[in-house]
Amino acid sequence: MLYFPTIEAHRRAQALLKERDIEVFEADFRLHDRYLMERFARGSLYFEGEAWARGGYTEYRQVRLKGAEVQPEFKVVSLDVECSGHRELYSIALYEHGVEEVLMVVSCQFYDSRSITCF
């Protein structure tokens, strides 16, 4: 495993090795991906470092990083659009835990439900 002090040094080394037809294993891994993999950061992570306020963002220096155990609560909405082969809209249905809503392009006279909206 070779490590370099800068990304530029890494790129120069890759170019020199390629010029000399020297095969480098795992050369297709991007540096930032390798950095995260070596620290077992797969999704969530913990970091600390010196924060520097910049124009519109915060830059961190001397960062220490490691994987973290965070379990996010995802919310998913299922969306179903029904239409004809001629692009005529029939209905749009939305479903999420605890929410069921159908928007239909018809007269509501035949539907007696709070979850169906007609227009």
Phi, psi and omega per residue, in radians:
M1 nan 2.278 3.100
L2 -1.925 2.382 3.077
Y3 -2.108 2.570 -3.102
F4 -2.229 2.650 -3.100
P5 -1.264 -0.401 -3.128
T6 -2.458 2.819 3.084
I7 -1.143 -0.663 3.122
E8 -1.061 -0.742 3.114
A9 -1.105 -0.681 3.104
H10 -1.097 -0.780 -3.135
R11 -1.131 -0.694 3.104
R12 -1.102 -0.757 3.131
A13 -1.094 -0.747 3.109
Q14 -1.052 -0.752 -3.131
A15 -1.128 -0.751 3.130
L16 -1.115 -0.747 3.122
L17 -1.125 -0.713 3.124
K18 -1.137 -0.716 3.099
E19 -0.993 -0.622 -3.078
R20 -1.650 0.206 3.137
D21 0.959 0.664 3.080
I22 -1.670 2.094 -3.103
E23 -1.288 2.326 3.122
V24 -2.055 2.078 3.130
F25 -1.297 2.505 3.139
E26 1.092 0.410 3.113
A27 -1.194 -0.309 -3.132
D28 -1.397 -0.162 3.080
F29 -1.278 2.282 3.075
R30 -1.306 2.557 -3.057
L31 -0.995 -0.767 -3.111
H32 -1.177 -0.562 3.067
D33 -1.176 -0.770 3.117
R34 -1.066 -0.766 3.140
Y35 -0.973 -0.823 -3.128
L36 -1.192 -0.734 -3.141
M37 -1.065 -0.733 -3.114
E38 -1.175 -0.286 3.114
R39 -1.871 0.228 3.104
F40 0.958 0.604 3.101
A41 -1.618 1.822 -3.105
R42 -2.177 1.342 3.114
G43 2.017 -1.258 3.138
S44 -1.890 2.638 -3.133
L45 -2.587 2.826 3.102
Y46 -2.070 2.370 3.061
F47 -2.525 2.737 3.036
E48 -2.533 2.652 -3.127
G49 3.117 -3.096 3.116
E50 -1.422 2.120 -3.119
A51 -1.582 2.325 3.096
W52 -2.183 2.068 3.115
A53 -1.246 2.253 3.103
R54 -2.124 3.068 3.120
G55 -1.139 1.622 3.076
G56 1.615 -0.041 3.114
Y57 -2.694 2.992 3.091
T58 -1.991 2.233 3.097
E59 -1.740 2.376 3.098
Y60 -1.948 2.377 3.117
R61 -2.137 2.759 -3.133
Q62 0.914 0.867 -3.033
V63 -1.434 2.409 2.977
R64 -1.954 2.301 -3.019
L65 -2.322 2.526 3.026
K66 -2.699 2.808 3.099
G67 -1.136 2.646 -3.141
A68 -2.283 2.759 3.095
E69 -1.784 1.603 3.108
V70 -2.165 2.279 3.129
Q71 -1.972 1.684 -3.119
P72 -1.215 2.663 3.055
E73 -1.708 1.729 -3.111
F74 -1.356 2.567 3.031
K75 -2.074 2.307 -3.109
V76 -2.194 2.411 3.050
V77 -2.080 2.223 3.058
S78 -1.586 2.278 -3.096
L79 -2.134 2.198 -3.138
D80 -2.201 2.091 -3.141
V81 -1.931 2.175 3.123
E82 -1.939 2.239 3.102
C83 -2.614 2.918 3.132
S84 -1.416 3.014 3.067
G85 -1.208 -0.161 3.137
H86 -1.840 0.363 3.103
R87 1.162 0.479 3.073
E88 -1.594 2.114 -3.092
L89 -1.307 2.266 3.067
Y90 -1.785 -0.885 -3.080
S91 -2.810 2.816 3.019
I92 -2.302 2.209 -3.139
A93 -2.047 2.407 3.111
L94 -2.140 2.374 3.082
Y95 -2.398 2.277 3.035
E96 -2.530 2.755 3.135
H97 -0.843 1.980 3.126
G98 1.529 -0.078 -3.119
V99 -2.271 2.159 3.029
E100 -2.290 2.102 -3.096
E101 -2.425 2.319 3.085
V102 -2.162 2.238 3.065
L103 -1.883 2.072 -3.065
M104 -2.066 2.529 3.101
V105 -1.725 1.247 3.131
V106 -2.697 3.022 3.019
S107 -1.300 2.450 -3.092
C108 -1.490 0.091 -3.053
Q109 -1.076 -0.422 -3.108
F110 -1.694 -0.037 -3.058
Y111 -2.016 2.200 3.111
D112 -2.109 1.341 -3.104
S113 -2.637 2.482 3.103
R114 -1.360 -0.245 -3.098
S115 -1.637 0.038 3.120
I116 -2.013 2.192 3.092
T117 -2.004 2.254 -3.116
C118 -1.898 2.562 3.081
F119 -2.618 nan nan
